Amino acid sequence: MSEGIPEASAEPVPEAPGVDPGRRLFLARSLAVAGGVATAGVVGYGLSEGLGGPQLKRVPITLAKLDPRLNGYRIAVVSDIHLGPLLGRGHTERIVRLINEQQADLVAIVGDLVDGSVAELGEAASPLRDLVSTHGSFFVTGNHEYYSGAQEWLAEVERLGVNPLRNERLTIERGGAAFDLAGVNDVNGKSFDDAPDFARALDGRDTSRPVVLMAHQPVQAREAAKHGVDLQLSGHTHGGQMFPFHLVVGLQQPVRSGLEVIDGTQVYTTNGAGFWGPPVRVGAPPEVTVVELRHNFAG
């Protein structure tokens, strides 16, 4: 070695103070385990929500034109039952049982009843014949009916005693007072020569009394508002169902869940009673809603 040049030390250079490779590995593994446990917990909760029975929700809605004699009129609203491989006859039975317990005046099924043909799911839907209400049960198509044989399903639900409203309107009367109930086809019906027709369903009515419209998708409210609809009952969104679906829903639909006003029309969107895709619901539990119509006594 040259004089004045120090020899290289054989000793390893120590790591910076406080850095412990073993501890770092332990922390990383602990975080991974904690994340896995949290994810499993959320998925487990979501599965129990998705496959469990619907909750009952009560929503009072004031209609300016409602006759005081109709105050308290109750409509049981259910949507997105999605009968299929994981949700069968038992699912329908518990929905029917919950609705019947409410002794509603009318039942509104606002689309997406099934994910399959009548041959596959007719038996699963059959408990619908047991629905009980004062003024009957009514149905409008959702997008999934058009993927599952809409014409056959319309005939089948009618056979079960549920009345399809296909761009139609009828008068509901109680105690000498009345309101109109209308229903339009889902927007996807356009691709199957069965498009929604708001003019056919709503034009020429007595505008002094309120009209309640059954329409599967909340986005249909923009057209409904042009025809003076007082209240639209919708589904389709599943309340977002789970992350990140709720973000996509917000881009497509004006109301994800609950009651809002769109262009002067009140829109109530139910979370629905089933699921689509993964059988998981997080933050958007399945539900059946009893909408109670209220007269504005203050007005």
Salt bridges, closest charged atoms under 4 A:
ASP67 OD2 - ARG69 NH2 2.97
ASP80 OD1 - HIS82 NE2 3.53
ASP80 OD1 - HIS238 NE2 3.28
GLU93 OE2 - ARG89 NE 2.95
ASP105 OD2 - ARG174 NH1 3.80
ASP112 OD2 - HIS82 NE2 3.57
ASP112 OD2 - HIS216 NE2 3.28
ASP115 OD2 - HIS82 ND1 2.67
ASP115 OD1 - HIS144 ND1 2.39
GLU123 OE2 - ARG89 NH1 2.50
GLU156 OE2 - ARG159 NH2 2.79
ASP180 OD1 - ARG209 NH2 3.22
ASP194 OD1 - ARG166 NH2 3.01
ASP203 OD1 - HIS227 ND1 3.16
GLU223 OE1 - LYS226 NZ 3.48
GLU223 OE2 - HIS227 NE2 3.45
GLU287 OE1 - LYS57 NZ 3.97
GLU292 OE2 - ARG294 NE 2.73
